[in-house]
Amino acid sequence: MHMNTIYLRRANKLIVGRGENPHSLLPHTYLATALNNMEQLGYTFSSSLTQAVRTLSLKQFIELYIRLMSDLREMTGAHVTYRPMYPDFPNQVMEAHDAELYLNAIYHYYTLNVPEYEDSARSPLMEKTKLNVIDLGSEAEFRVIISRLIGANTSISETDKADIESVIEYADHQMLSEILPQQIPYKENMGFIAGALLKHGKADTALIGRYVKSATDVLRLAVAWSEGDVSLAEPARFRKFKRSERRLLLGLLEQCHPITEDMLRYKQRWIRLGEILHPAEYKHRYTRCHEAFDILRNNKPFTTFRGSVELALQYRDVWTAMDLLMQRPGEFARRLDHLLRISDDNGEYVTAAFSEIADRAATPVLLQVKAHFAHRHERVELRTFFPKGNAAKAVAIPHRLPGIDRALCEELVHICDRTLVERFSELPPLGKTYIDRRLASCLVPFSQRSASKALRTIVRGSRLAMPEGDTIRFFSWWKEGDVNGKPTGRVDIDLSAVMYDKNWEYMEHISYTNLRSSSMRAVHSGDIVAAPNGACEFVDLHIPSIVEQGGRYVVAVLQSFTDQPYCDLPECFAGWMMRKKPGSGELFEPSTVENKIDMTAGTRIAIPVILDLVSRTVVWADLSLTRHPNYNNNVEGNKRGIVTMGKAMCSLRKPNLYDLFTLHAMARGELVGSPGEADAVFSMDQGVTPFAVEEIMAEYLA
């Protein structure tokens, strides 16, 4: 992957080297043509980038332009052809007789041919779109972005990993020394990055040893080397390691201390790995490894920390549990609610103990404890969890936790605030600081491992304001073909939208089973059930007509009717546009695309976004549902799961960016009322924005 491809997607910037002949500027016609073509995709150059580009030779400019246009088309979804069943959508569907729609569908289902309609002339695009400005960047700034990703204090996405690995593959020794930190704080990232360094021959034992501190670190490294899931949510199939590689892994394991208890956390995986590493061959060289594997394989008794804690909690022995957990502050924080609920002294001693160890808990943990207890007394319907792993799944369960005294919750919030402010005060000063209050609707990026690749990446559960316009146009595109030499067979991906009222009571759905609403201006472009050359579907929703009927929430759903998981398709993506004049321009106008998300999860049902039409906000969901075996794979069959996920995502109580940045400002800045008077700006569209995920993870969660 080219460096500028990554830089453009992550920061809207390009690196442009010095031109071959800076005294002979590029003719205006070439630049004007390029800018006009870019505007059709919703982009333009900043003045500084324009000046830099003008110094390029014609050959250099053409190379830059071809790559740039290719990247922009793919980012917006404009790299493919869109031809729905009804090319004059939406009017063609709204005006057709029921019999015509029915017969067309039957004809398509039996023949896989799409009914032939002549394309009618469409008026030019009448909407004015705000252009995204691409700025001039630098290699130094690009390296900072990658370094921040590597040093993130939380999990990173598959897209992040692909970008890092691309840079590692082509980096020279000097670049590696700049992007690799002394320590990699998040263990999953450490396992992946160490594995990538070894895979591309860019590391030795000393460098890897700098990052590996525990037995689980070694396990993650072996998993990464085997191209498995470094989160360890799923077991990995280990590759056959060379003798030198086995010695490296055993040598790293030998230097960790203690190792047996850590290995018992993943006992069966270590036993399988041991069958490949053959530690008995090196029992005199790596004695501690040999002893640990012997305990695991032969089920010898061994008292563990976790077992002792569980035993104390089982017998409600709060004092013993506290004494143990104070040795591991992060674990104490995660068990805090449980300890408070079984305490006989109204939680006073538990709170005092937490106050003692709070300064040793990680920043993400403290932020989550703060958010949990800030909302602990609220009686909400559901509690929502995001299970560890790479599939973007959420689990929502009824909220049945017994209440905790409000004053106690406030004290715990105060402890977290005090600890974080003290910690942040040691960071460089911010000076005068402006914080946009709209950031309260954007969540802190704690876990990005399952985040999908998107035009604009934001944290799951965050809310964005809808732009002006009355019509939301959802779109999807997919293709069948060969993946890793295996044919997909026929692929049918269905795009749907489900409307609910303010109480999440079902109103209506727009899908292949219901192409148009009888009471609202909502319409589907027609069900295409095969995609040898690619296929698309659209859904138009007229917001005022839905709100007038009492509608509030809309859940966009993408379902694999033919049951292939998205990860097994050559390409599949979905997105949405906001249209003021949906009848003008082409069906797919890239300049109006608000976001596009690639579907790559190993699931068959996806919820990319949820709309709150009354507050005119988009809730970024990026979720996957597991198909229920008793249901058909369509929107009717998954109504219950869709409602549960919709309620859960719209009622999340998670740490937000406004609170995080306010703590930083309290610790090392001075709050001001406008961006113009600020040295540091945190807002939706300038300074540090919610889309600067790698910067937030590395610089503000330390």
C-alpha positions as CSV (number, residue, x, y, z in Angstrom):
1,M,0.0,0.0,0.0
2,H,1.4,3.4,-1.0
3,M,2.3,5.9,1.8
4,N,0.0,8.6,0.3
5,T,-2.9,6.2,0.1
6,I,-2.7,5.7,3.9
7,Y,-2.0,9.4,4.6
8,L,-4.9,10.5,2.5
9,R,-7.4,8.2,4.1
10,R,-6.2,8.9,7.7
11,A,-5.5,12.6,7.6
12,N,-6.7,14.1,4.2
13,K,-3.1,15.0,3.4
14,L,-0.6,14.2,0.7
15,I,3.2,14.2,0.6
16,V,4.4,16.0,-2.5
17,G,8.1,16.0,-3.2
18,R,10.1,18.8,-4.8
19,G,9.3,19.0,-8.5
20,E,12.0,18.2,-11.1
21,N,11.9,21.8,-12.4
22,P,10.5,24.2,-9.9
23,H,11.1,27.2,-12.2
24,S,8.7,25.8,-14.9
25,L,5.2,25.6,-13.3
26,L,2.6,23.1,-14.4
27,P,0.2,24.5,-17.0
28,H,-3.1,25.8,-15.5
29,T,-5.2,23.6,-17.8
30,Y,-3.9,20.4,-16.2
31,L,-4.4,21.6,-12.7
32,A,-7.9,23.0,-13.4
33,T,-9.0,19.7,-15.1
34,A,-7.7,17.7,-12.1
35,L,-9.5,19.9,-9.6
36,N,-12.7,19.8,-11.6
37,N,-12.6,16.0,-11.6
38,M,-11.9,15.9,-7.9
39,E,-14.8,18.2,-7.1
40,Q,-17.1,15.5,-8.6
41,L,-15.9,13.3,-5.8
42,G,-16.3,16.0,-3.2
43,Y,-12.6,17.0,-2.8
44,T,-10.3,19.8,-3.6
45,F,-6.7,21.0,-2.9
46,S,-5.6,23.5,-0.2
47,S,-3.6,26.5,-1.5
48,S,-0.4,25.1,-0.1
49,L,-0.9,21.7,-1.8
50,T,-1.9,23.5,-5.0
51,Q,1.4,25.4,-4.9
52,A,3.4,22.3,-4.3
53,V,1.7,20.4,-7.1
54,R,2.3,23.1,-9.6
55,T,6.1,22.6,-9.2
56,L,5.8,19.0,-10.4
57,S,6.7,17.9,-13.9
58,L,3.9,16.7,-16.1
59,K,5.0,13.1,-15.6
60,Q,5.1,13.5,-11.8
61,F,1.8,15.2,-11.8
62,I,0.1,12.5,-13.9
63,E,1.4,9.8,-11.6
64,L,0.1,11.7,-8.5
65,Y,-3.2,12.4,-10.1
66,I,-3.9,8.8,-11.3
67,R,-3.2,7.4,-7.8
68,L,-5.1,10.1,-6.1
69,M,-8.2,9.7,-8.2
70,S,-8.1,5.9,-7.7
71,D,-7.9,6.4,-3.9
72,L,-10.7,8.9,-3.8
73,R,-13.0,6.8,-5.9
74,E,-12.4,3.8,-3.7
75,M,-12.8,5.9,-0.5
76,T,-16.2,7.3,-1.6
77,G,-17.4,4.1,-3.4
78,A,-17.2,5.7,-6.8
79,H,-14.9,3.0,-8.2
80,V,-17.7,0.8,-9.2
81,T,-20.8,1.1,-11.5
82,Y,-24.2,1.5,-10.0
83,R,-27.2,0.2,-11.9
84,P,-30.2,-0.8,-9.8
85,M,-33.1,-2.8,-11.0
86,Y,-35.1,0.5,-11.5
87,P,-32.6,3.0,-13.0
88,D,-35.0,5.9,-12.7
89,F,-35.2,5.4,-8.9
90,P,-37.0,6.6,-6.9
91,N,-39.8,7.9,-9.2
92,Q,-39.9,4.7,-11.2
93,V,-40.8,2.6,-8.2
94,M,-43.2,5.1,-6.7
95,E,-45.2,5.4,-9.9
96,A,-45.2,1.7,-11.0
97,H,-48.3,-0.5,-10.6
98,D,-48.1,-3.2,-8.0
99,A,-48.5,-5.8,-10.7
100,E,-45.5,-4.5,-12.6
101,L,-43.3,-4.6,-9.5
102,Y,-44.4,-8.1,-8.7
103,L,-43.9,-9.5,-12.3
104,N,-40.5,-7.9,-12.5
105,A,-39.4,-9.5,-9.3
106,I,-40.7,-12.9,-10.4
107,Y,-38.9,-12.6,-13.8
108,H,-35.6,-11.7,-12.0
109,Y,-35.9,-14.4,-9.4
110,Y,-36.4,-17.1,-12.1
111,T,-34.0,-15.9,-14.8
112,L,-31.5,-13.7,-12.8
113,N,-31.9,-11.2,-15.5
114,V,-32.8,-7.6,-14.7
115,P,-35.8,-6.1,-16.5
116,E,-34.7,-3.8,-19.3
117,Y,-35.6,-0.1,-18.8
118,E,-34.2,2.8,-20.8
119,D,-32.3,5.3,-18.7
120,S,-34.2,8.5,-18.6
121,A,-32.3,11.8,-18.7
122,R,-31.6,13.1,-15.2
123,S,-31.2,16.8,-14.5
124,P,-27.7,17.9,-13.4
125,L,-26.9,17.8,-9.7
126,M,-28.5,20.9,-8.2
127,E,-27.1,20.5,-4.7
128,K,-24.2,22.5,-3.4
129,T,-21.8,20.2,-1.5
130,K,-19.1,21.2,0.9
131,L,-15.8,20.1,-0.5
132,N,-13.2,18.2,1.6
133,V,-9.9,20.0,1.5
134,I,-6.8,17.9,0.9
135,D,-3.8,19.6,2.5
136,L,0.0,19.4,2.1
137,G,1.6,16.9,4.5
138,S,5.1,15.8,5.3
139,E,6.9,12.5,5.9
140,A,7.6,13.6,9.4
141,E,3.9,14.0,10.2
142,F,3.1,10.8,8.5
143,R,5.6,8.9,10.7
144,V,4.0,10.5,13.8
145,I,0.6,9.2,12.8
146,I,2.0,5.6,12.4
147,S,4.0,6.0,15.7
148,R,0.8,7.1,17.5
149,L,-1.0,4.0,16.2
150,I,1.7,1.8,17.4
151,G,1.8,3.5,20.8
152,A,-2.0,3.5,21.2
153,N,-3.2,2.7,24.7
154,T,-6.1,0.6,23.4
155,S,-6.8,-1.9,20.7
156,I,-6.6,-0.9,17.1
157,S,-8.6,-2.0,14.1
158,E,-7.7,-4.4,11.2
159,T,-7.3,-1.3,9.0
160,D,-4.9,0.2,11.5
161,K,-2.9,-3.1,11.5
162,A,-2.8,-3.2,7.7
163,D,-1.5,0.3,7.6
164,I,1.2,-0.3,10.2
165,E,2.3,-3.5,8.5
166,S,2.6,-1.8,5.1
167,V,4.8,0.8,6.7
168,I,6.9,-1.8,8.5
169,E,7.4,-3.8,5.3
170,Y,8.9,-0.9,3.4
171,A,10.5,1.1,6.3
172,D,14.3,1.4,6.4
173,H,16.2,1.2,9.7
174,Q,16.0,5.0,10.2
175,M,12.2,5.1,9.8
176,L,11.8,2.1,12.1
177,S,13.8,3.9,14.8
178,E,11.4,6.9,14.5
179,I,8.1,5.0,14.5
180,L,8.9,2.3,17.1
181,P,8.5,3.5,20.8
182,Q,10.5,2.1,23.7
183,Q,7.4,0.4,25.0
184,I,4.1,-0.6,23.4
185,P,1.6,-0.2,26.2
186,Y,-1.3,-2.2,24.8
187,K,-0.5,-5.9,24.8
188,E,-2.6,-6.9,21.7
189,N,-0.8,-4.3,19.7
190,M,2.5,-5.4,21.0
191,G,1.8,-9.0,19.8
192,F,0.8,-7.9,16.3
193,I,3.6,-5.4,15.8
194,A,6.3,-7.8,17.1
195,G,4.9,-10.4,14.8
196,A,4.9,-8.0,11.8
197,L,8.6,-7.1,12.5
198,L,9.6,-10.7,12.6
199,K,7.5,-11.6,9.5
200,H,9.3,-8.9,7.5
201,G,12.7,-9.6,8.9
202,K,12.9,-6.2,10.6
203,A,13.6,-7.4,14.2
204,D,16.0,-9.4,16.3
205,T,15.7,-11.0,19.8
206,A,16.8,-7.8,21.6
207,L,14.2,-5.6,19.9
208,I,11.4,-8.1,20.5
209,G,12.6,-8.7,24.0
210,R,12.1,-5.0,24.7
211,Y,8.4,-5.4,24.3
212,V,7.7,-8.9,25.7
213,K,7.1,-8.9,29.4
214,S,4.8,-11.8,30.2
215,A,3.9,-15.3,29.1
216,T,0.7,-14.0,27.5
217,D,2.9,-11.6,25.5
218,V,4.8,-14.6,24.1
219,L,1.5,-16.4,23.3
220,R,0.2,-13.3,21.4
221,L,3.5,-13.2,19.5
222,A,3.1,-16.9,18.5
223,V,-0.5,-16.2,17.5
224,A,0.5,-13.1,15.4
225,W,3.3,-15.1,13.8
226,S,0.6,-17.7,12.9
227,E,-1.7,-14.9,11.6
228,G,-4.3,-15.5,14.3
229,D,-6.4,-13.2,16.6
230,V,-4.0,-11.4,18.9
231,S,-6.9,-10.5,21.2
232,L,-7.0,-14.2,22.0
233,A,-10.8,-14.1,21.8
234,E,-10.6,-17.1,19.5
235,P,-8.1,-20.0,19.5
236,A,-5.5,-19.9,16.8
237,R,-4.1,-22.6,14.5
238,F,-0.4,-22.4,15.1
239,R,2.0,-22.7,12.2
240,K,5.0,-25.0,12.3
241,F,7.9,-22.9,13.7
242,K,11.5,-23.4,12.6
243,R,14.0,-24.5,15.2
244,S,15.4,-21.0,15.4
245,E,11.9,-19.6,15.9
246,R,11.1,-22.1,18.6
247,R,14.3,-21.1,20.5
248,L,13.3,-17.5,20.2
249,L,9.8,-18.0,21.6
250,L,11.1,-20.3,24.4
251,G,13.9,-17.8,25.2
252,L,11.4,-15.0,25.5
253,L,9.2,-17.1,27.7
254,E,12.1,-18.1,29.9
255,Q,12.9,-14.4,30.7
256,C,9.4,-13.7,31.9
257,H,8.5,-14.0,35.6
258,P,6.3,-15.5,36.8
259,I,5.1,-17.7,33.9
260,T,3.1,-20.7,35.2
261,E,0.1,-18.7,36.5
262,D,0.0,-16.6,33.3
263,M,0.1,-19.7,31.1
264,L,-2.8,-21.3,33.1
265,R,-5.0,-18.5,31.9
266,Y,-4.9,-20.0,28.4
267,K,-4.0,-23.5,29.4
268,Q,-5.2,-25.5,26.4
269,R,-3.7,-23.0,23.9
270,W,-0.3,-23.3,25.7
271,I,-0.6,-27.1,25.6
272,R,-1.2,-27.0,21.8
273,L,1.7,-24.5,21.3
274,G,4.0,-26.7,23.5
275,E,3.3,-29.6,21.1
276,I,4.9,-27.4,18.4
277,L,7.7,-25.8,20.5
278,H,8.9,-29.1,22.0
279,P,10.2,-27.5,25.3
280,A,11.5,-30.9,26.5
281,E,14.2,-30.8,23.9
282,Y,15.6,-27.7,25.7
283,K,14.8,-28.7,29.3
284,H,18.3,-28.0,30.4
285,R,18.5,-24.6,28.6
286,Y,15.0,-23.3,29.4
287,T,14.3,-25.0,32.7
288,R,11.5,-22.7,33.9
289,C,9.6,-23.3,30.6
290,H,10.0,-27.0,30.9
291,E,8.6,-26.9,34.5
292,A,5.6,-24.7,33.5
293,F,4.7,-27.0,30.6
294,D,5.0,-30.0,32.9
295,I,2.4,-28.5,35.3
296,L,0.0,-27.7,32.4
297,R,0.3,-31.0,30.6
298,N,0.0,-33.2,33.7
299,N,-2.6,-31.1,35.6
300,K,-0.3,-30.6,38.6
301,P,-1.9,-28.5,41.4
302,F,-1.0,-24.8,41.3
303,T,-2.7,-22.0,43.2
304,T,-3.5,-19.0,41.1
305,F,-4.3,-15.4,41.9
306,R,-7.5,-15.5,40.0
307,G,-8.7,-18.7,41.7
308,S,-8.0,-17.1,45.1
309,V,-10.0,-14.0,44.3
310,E,-12.9,-16.1,43.0
311,L,-12.9,-18.2,46.1
312,A,-13.0,-15.1,48.3
313,L,-15.8,-13.6,46.3
314,Q,-17.8,-16.8,46.4
315,Y,-17.7,-16.8,50.2
316,R,-18.3,-13.0,50.3
317,D,-14.9,-12.5,52.0
318,V,-14.6,-8.9,51.0
319,W,-11.4,-8.2,53.1
320,T,-9.5,-11.1,51.6
321,A,-10.7,-10.2,48.1
322,M,-9.6,-6.6,48.6
323,D,-6.2,-7.5,49.9
324,L,-5.6,-9.7,46.8
325,L,-7.0,-7.2,44.3
326,M,-5.0,-4.3,45.6
327,Q,-2.0,-6.1,44.1
328,R,-3.6,-5.7,40.7
329,P,-5.3,-2.2,40.4
330,G,-6.9,-2.9,37.0
331,E,-8.5,-6.0,38.2
332,F,-9.7,-4.2,41.4
333,A,-11.3,-1.5,39.3
334,R,-13.2,-4.1,37.2
335,R,-14.5,-5.9,40.3
336,L,-15.3,-2.6,42.1
337,D,-19.1,-2.8,41.6
338,H,-19.2,-6.4,42.7
339,L,-17.2,-5.6,45.9
340,L,-19.5,-2.7,46.7
341,R,-22.6,-4.9,46.3
342,I,-21.4,-7.6,48.8
343,S,-19.8,-5.2,51.3
344,D,-21.4,-4.9,54.7
345,D,-20.2,-1.4,55.5
346,N,-22.0,0.5,52.8
347,G,-18.9,0.3,50.6
348,E,-16.8,2.8,52.7
349,Y,-13.8,0.5,53.1
350,V,-14.0,-0.6,49.5
351,T,-14.0,3.0,48.3
352,A,-11.1,3.9,50.6
353,A,-9.1,0.9,49.2
354,F,-9.8,1.9,45.6
355,S,-8.7,5.5,46.4
356,E,-5.3,4.0,47.5
357,I,-4.7,2.1,44.3
358,A,-6.4,4.4,41.7
359,D,-3.2,6.1,40.7
360,R,-1.8,2.7,39.5
361,A,-4.8,1.9,37.3
362,A,-4.6,2.6,33.6
363,T,-6.3,5.8,32.2
364,P,-8.8,3.9,30.1
365,V,-9.8,1.8,33.1
366,L,-10.3,5.0,35.3
367,L,-12.4,6.7,32.6
368,Q,-14.7,3.6,32.3
369,V,-15.0,3.4,36.1
370,K,-15.9,7.1,36.2
371,A,-18.6,6.7,33.5
372,H,-20.0,3.6,35.1
373,F,-20.5,5.2,38.5
374,A,-21.6,8.6,37.0
375,H,-24.6,6.8,35.6
376,R,-24.9,3.9,38.1
377,H,-28.0,5.2,39.8
378,E,-29.9,5.8,36.6
379,R,-32.5,3.1,35.9
380,V,-32.0,2.2,32.2
381,E,-33.6,-0.7,30.4
382,L,-30.5,-2.4,29.1
383,R,-26.8,-2.9,29.9
384,T,-24.7,-3.2,26.8
385,F,-21.4,-5.0,26.4
386,F,-19.0,-5.4,23.4
387,P,-17.4,-8.8,23.6
388,K,-13.7,-9.2,23.0
389,G,-12.9,-10.2,19.4
390,N,-12.9,-9.0,15.8
391,A,-16.6,-9.3,15.0
392,A,-18.4,-6.1,15.7
393,K,-21.0,-7.6,18.1
394,A,-22.9,-6.1,21.0
395,V,-24.7,-7.9,23.8
396,A,-27.5,-6.2,25.6
397,I,-29.0,-7.7,28.7
398,P,-31.8,-6.3,31.1
399,H,-30.5,-3.9,33.7
400,R,-31.1,-5.8,37.0
401,L,-28.2,-4.6,39.1
402,P,-29.3,-3.6,42.6
403,G,-28.9,0.1,43.4
404,I,-25.8,1.7,45.0
405,D,-26.0,4.9,47.1
406,R,-25.7,8.0,44.9
407,A,-23.2,9.7,47.3
408,L,-21.0,6.7,47.1
409,C,-21.1,6.8,43.3
410,E,-20.3,10.5,43.4
411,E,-17.3,9.8,45.6
412,L,-15.9,7.2,43.2
413,V,-16.3,9.6,40.3
414,H,-14.4,12.2,42.3
415,I,-11.6,9.8,43.0
416,C,-11.3,9.0,39.2
417,D,-11.4,12.7,38.3
418,R,-8.8,13.7,40.9
419,T,-6.4,10.8,39.9
420,L,-6.7,11.6,36.2
421,V,-6.2,15.4,36.6
422,E,-3.0,14.7,38.7
423,R,-1.8,12.3,36.0
424,F,-2.6,14.6,33.1
425,S,-0.9,17.5,34.8
426,E,2.5,15.9,34.2
427,L,1.9,16.1,30.4
428,P,3.0,19.2,28.3
429,P,0.8,22.3,28.9
430,L,-2.1,23.0,26.5
431,G,-2.3,26.7,27.1
432,K,-5.7,28.3,26.3
433,T,-8.1,25.5,25.4
434,Y,-11.4,25.5,23.6
435,I,-13.6,22.4,23.8
436,D,-16.7,22.0,21.6
437,R,-19.7,20.9,23.7
438,R,-20.9,18.7,20.8
439,L,-18.0,16.3,21.6
440,A,-20.2,15.0,24.5
441,S,-22.0,12.9,21.8
442,C,-18.7,11.3,20.7
443,L,-17.3,8.4,22.6
444,V,-13.7,7.7,23.7
445,P,-11.9,5.1,21.5
446,F,-11.2,2.3,24.0
447,S,-11.6,-0.7,21.7
448,Q,-11.2,-0.3,18.0
449,R,-10.2,-3.9,17.2
450,S,-13.5,-4.6,15.4
451,A,-14.0,-1.2,13.8
452,S,-14.7,-1.4,10.1
453,K,-12.8,0.5,7.4
454,A,-14.8,3.6,6.6
455,L,-14.5,6.9,4.8
456,R,-14.7,8.6,8.1
457,T,-13.9,6.4,11.1
458,I,-15.6,7.2,14.4
459,V,-16.2,5.3,17.6
460,R,-19.1,2.9,17.8
461,G,-22.1,4.6,19.6
462,S,-21.0,8.1,18.8
463,R,-23.6,10.5,17.4
464,L,-23.1,12.9,14.4
465,A,-25.4,15.7,13.3
466,M,-27.1,15.2,10.0
467,P,-26.3,17.8,7.3
468,E,-29.1,19.8,5.8
469,G,-31.5,18.0,3.6
470,D,-34.8,16.1,3.7
471,T,-33.8,12.8,2.1
472,I,-31.4,10.1,3.4
473,R,-30.2,7.8,0.6
474,F,-28.7,4.5,1.8
475,F,-26.7,2.5,-0.8
476,S,-25.0,-0.9,-0.9
477,W,-22.8,-2.6,-3.5
478,W,-21.4,-6.2,-3.6
479,K,-19.8,-8.6,-5.9
480,E,-19.6,-12.4,-6.2
481,G,-16.6,-14.2,-7.6
482,D,-13.6,-16.1,-6.4
483,V,-12.0,-15.5,-3.0
484,N,-8.7,-17.3,-2.3
485,G,-9.4,-19.6,-5.3
486,K,-12.9,-20.6,-4.0
487,P,-16.0,-19.5,-5.9
488,T,-18.6,-17.7,-3.8
489,G,-21.5,-18.9,-5.8
490,R,-24.6,-16.7,-6.2
491,V,-24.5,-13.8,-3.7
492,D,-27.6,-11.9,-2.7
493,I,-27.1,-9.0,-0.2
494,D,-30.3,-7.3,0.9
495,L,-30.4,-3.6,2.0
496,S,-33.3,-2.7,4.3
497,A,-34.4,0.2,6.6
498,V,-36.7,-0.4,9.6
499,M,-38.7,2.5,11.0
500,Y,-39.8,2.8,14.7
501,D,-41.6,5.3,16.8
502,K,-40.2,7.1,19.9
503,N,-40.8,4.0,22.1
504,W,-39.1,1.6,19.6
505,E,-42.5,0.2,18.5
506,Y,-42.3,-1.1,15.0
507,M,-43.9,1.0,12.3
508,E,-42.8,-0.2,8.9
509,H,-39.8,-1.5,6.9
510,I,-38.5,-0.9,3.4
511,S,-36.9,-3.9,1.9
512,Y,-37.1,-6.4,-1.0
513,T,-40.4,-7.5,0.5
514,N,-41.9,-4.0,0.7
515,L,-40.5,-1.7,-2.0
516,R,-42.5,1.3,-1.0
517,S,-44.4,2.6,1.9
518,S,-48.1,3.3,1.7
519,S,-48.0,6.2,4.3
520,M,-44.5,7.6,4.0
521,R,-42.1,8.7,1.2
522,A,-39.8,5.7,1.6
523,V,-38.8,3.5,-1.3
524,H,-36.4,0.7,-2.3
525,S,-34.7,0.5,-5.7
526,G,-35.5,-3.2,-6.2
527,D,-34.1,-6.6,-5.1
528,I,-31.2,-7.9,-7.1
529,V,-30.3,-11.5,-6.2
530,A,-27.0,-12.1,-8.2
531,A,-23.9,-10.1,-8.7
532,P,-21.4,-11.6,-11.2
533,N,-20.5,-8.1,-12.3
534,G,-21.4,-6.3,-9.1
535,A,-24.9,-5.2,-7.9
536,C,-26.3,-2.4,-5.9
537,E,-29.5,-1.4,-4.0
538,F,-30.7,2.0,-2.7
539,V,-33.2,3.1,-0.1
540,D,-34.6,6.6,0.0
541,L,-36.2,7.9,3.2
542,H,-37.9,11.3,3.3
543,I,-37.4,12.5,6.8
544,P,-40.4,14.9,7.2
545,S,-42.9,12.3,6.0
546,I,-41.7,9.7,8.5
547,V,-41.6,12.2,11.4
548,E,-45.1,13.4,10.5
549,Q,-46.4,9.8,10.9
550,G,-44.8,9.5,14.4
551,G,-41.5,7.9,13.3
552,R,-38.3,8.6,15.1
553,Y,-35.7,5.8,14.7
554,V,-34.5,4.2,11.5
555,V,-32.2,1.2,11.5
556,A,-30.2,0.5,8.4
557,V,-29.7,-3.3,7.9
558,L,-27.6,-5.3,5.5
559,Q,-28.2,-9.0,5.3
560,S,-26.6,-11.8,3.4
561,F,-29.6,-13.7,2.1
562,T,-27.5,-16.4,0.4
563,D,-25.7,-16.9,3.7
564,Q,-22.1,-16.1,2.8
565,P,-20.3,-14.1,5.5
566,Y,-19.1,-10.7,4.3
567,C,-15.4,-11.7,4.9
568,D,-15.9,-14.3,2.1
569,L,-16.9,-11.9,-0.6
570,P,-14.6,-10.1,-3.1
571,E,-16.1,-6.8,-2.0
572,C,-19.1,-5.5,-0.1
573,F,-19.8,-2.0,1.3
574,A,-22.7,0.2,2.3
575,G,-23.1,3.9,3.0
576,W,-25.4,6.9,3.0
577,M,-25.9,10.2,1.4
578,M,-27.9,13.2,2.5
579,R,-29.8,14.7,-0.5
580,K,-31.6,18.0,-0.6
581,K,-32.8,17.4,-4.2
582,P,-32.8,13.6,-4.7
583,G,-34.2,13.9,-8.2
584,S,-31.2,15.8,-9.5
585,G,-27.9,14.4,-10.4
586,E,-27.0,10.7,-10.7
587,L,-28.4,8.1,-8.3
588,F,-24.9,7.7,-6.8
589,E,-23.3,11.1,-6.4
590,P,-19.9,10.7,-4.6
591,S,-19.7,14.3,-3.6
592,T,-22.8,13.8,-1.5
593,V,-21.6,10.6,0.3
594,E,-21.5,11.3,4.0
595,N,-19.9,7.9,4.9
596,K,-19.1,4.6,3.4
597,I,-18.2,1.5,5.4
598,D,-16.6,-1.7,4.1
599,M,-18.3,-5.0,5.2
600,T,-15.6,-7.5,6.1
601,A,-16.9,-9.2,9.3
602,G,-17.4,-12.9,9.5
603,T,-21.1,-12.4,10.0
604,R,-24.2,-12.3,7.8
605,I,-26.2,-9.4,9.2
606,A,-24.8,-5.9,9.7
607,I,-26.2,-2.6,11.1
608,P,-24.0,0.2,9.9
609,V,-25.9,3.2,11.2
610,I,-29.1,4.1,13.2
611,L,-30.9,7.4,12.6
612,D,-32.6,9.5,15.2
613,L,-34.8,11.6,12.9
614,V,-36.2,13.9,15.7
615,S,-32.8,15.0,16.9
616,R,-31.4,14.7,13.4
617,T,-28.4,12.6,14.4
618,V,-26.7,9.6,13.0
619,V,-25.6,6.9,15.6
620,W,-22.5,5.1,14.3
621,A,-23.3,1.5,15.0
622,D,-21.0,-0.7,12.9
623,L,-22.6,-3.8,14.4
624,S,-23.1,-7.4,13.4
625,L,-25.9,-9.7,14.4
626,T,-25.6,-13.4,14.7
627,R,-28.3,-15.1,12.6
628,H,-31.0,-16.9,14.8
629,P,-31.4,-20.5,13.4
630,N,-35.2,-20.3,13.7
631,Y,-35.5,-17.1,11.6
632,N,-35.3,-16.4,8.0
633,N,-32.4,-14.2,7.0
634,N,-34.5,-11.1,6.3
635,V,-35.5,-8.0,8.2
636,E,-38.8,-9.5,9.3
637,G,-37.0,-12.5,10.9
638,N,-34.7,-10.3,12.9
639,K,-37.0,-7.7,14.2
640,R,-36.4,-8.6,17.8
641,G,-32.6,-8.5,17.5
642,I,-32.7,-5.2,15.6
643,V,-34.9,-3.5,18.2
644,T,-32.6,-4.7,21.0
645,M,-29.5,-3.4,19.3
646,G,-31.2,-0.2,18.4
647,K,-32.2,0.5,21.9
648,A,-28.8,-0.5,23.2
649,M,-26.9,1.8,20.9
650,C,-29.1,4.8,21.5
651,S,-28.9,4.5,25.3
652,L,-25.1,3.9,25.8
653,R,-23.6,5.4,28.8
654,K,-19.9,5.5,27.9
655,P,-17.0,7.9,28.5
656,N,-17.2,10.8,26.0
657,L,-14.6,13.1,24.4
658,Y,-15.9,16.3,26.0
659,D,-15.3,14.9,29.5
660,L,-11.9,13.5,28.6
661,F,-10.7,16.8,27.0
662,T,-12.1,18.8,29.9
663,L,-10.0,16.7,32.4
664,H,-6.9,17.5,30.3
665,A,-7.9,21.2,30.2
666,M,-8.3,21.2,34.0
667,A,-4.9,19.6,34.5
668,R,-2.8,21.5,32.0
669,G,-4.8,24.3,30.3
670,E,-7.1,27.2,30.6
671,L,-10.6,27.0,29.2
672,V,-11.7,29.7,26.8
673,G,-15.0,30.3,25.0
674,S,-14.0,30.3,21.3
675,P,-11.6,28.6,19.0
676,G,-10.1,31.9,17.9
677,E,-8.6,32.7,21.3
678,A,-7.3,29.2,21.9
679,D,-3.9,27.6,21.6
680,A,-5.5,24.1,21.6
681,V,-8.8,23.3,19.9
682,F,-10.9,20.2,20.4
683,S,-14.0,20.3,18.1
684,M,-16.0,18.5,15.5
685,D,-14.3,20.1,12.5
686,Q,-11.0,21.7,13.6
687,G,-8.1,21.0,15.8
688,V,-8.4,17.5,17.4
689,T,-11.6,16.1,16.1
690,P,-13.4,12.8,16.9
691,F,-12.0,11.4,13.7
692,A,-8.4,11.8,14.9
693,V,-8.7,8.4,16.6
694,E,-4.9,7.5,16.6
695,E,-4.0,10.8,18.1
696,I,-6.6,10.5,20.9
697,M,-5.6,6.9,21.6
698,A,-1.9,7.7,21.9
699,E,-1.8,11.3,23.3
700,Y,-4.9,11.6,25.5
701,L,-5.3,8.1,27.0
702,A,-1.8,7.9,28.4
